[in-house]
Amino acid sequence: MTRDQDKLERFLNSLDGEVVAIVPNIAIHFYWAHRVNFLLIFEKVG
């Protein structure tokens, strides 16, 4: 996710509604290294 910070920031700024929550899906790899697979983003529209 460190490589895609700019893309994530542009995406969040382009949303029309209000961001309610961002939930990361974290996986544990070798030697207890944590890695974010994807983000689940909740947006309040209305």
C-alpha positions in Angstrom: 0.0 0.0 0.0 2.9 2.4 0.4 3.4 2.4 -3.4 -0.2 3.3 -4.1 -0.7 6.2 -1.6 -1.1 8.8 -4.3 -3.7 6.7 -6.2 -5.6 6.1 -2.9 -5.5 9.8 -2.1 -6.8 10.8 -5.6 -9.6 8.2 -5.3 -10.7 9.4 -1.9 -10.7 13.0 -3.0 -12.8 12.1 -6.1 -15.6 10.6 -4.0 -18.9 12.6 -4.0 -20.1 11.5 -0.5 -18.6 11.4 2.9 -16.1 8.6 3.8 -17.5 6.8 6.9 -14.9 4.1 7.3 -11.9 2.5 5.7 -11.3 -1.1 6.7 -8.1 -2.8 5.6 -7.8 -6.5 5.0 -4.5 -7.5 6.6 -2.7 -10.8 5.9 0.2 -12.2 7.8 3.1 -13.5 5.7 6.5 -15.0 6.5 8.1 -14.0 9.8 5.0 -12.2 11.0 5.2 -9.5 8.3 1.8 -7.9 7.8 0.5 -7.0 4.4 -2.6 -5.1 3.3 -4.4 -7.0 0.5 -7.2 -4.6 -0.1 -9.3 -1.8 1.5 -13.0 -1.7 2.0 -14.2 1.9 1.8 -17.6 2.9 3.1 -19.1 6.1 1.6 -22.2 7.9 2.9 -24.1 9.3 -0.1 -27.1 11.4 0.2 
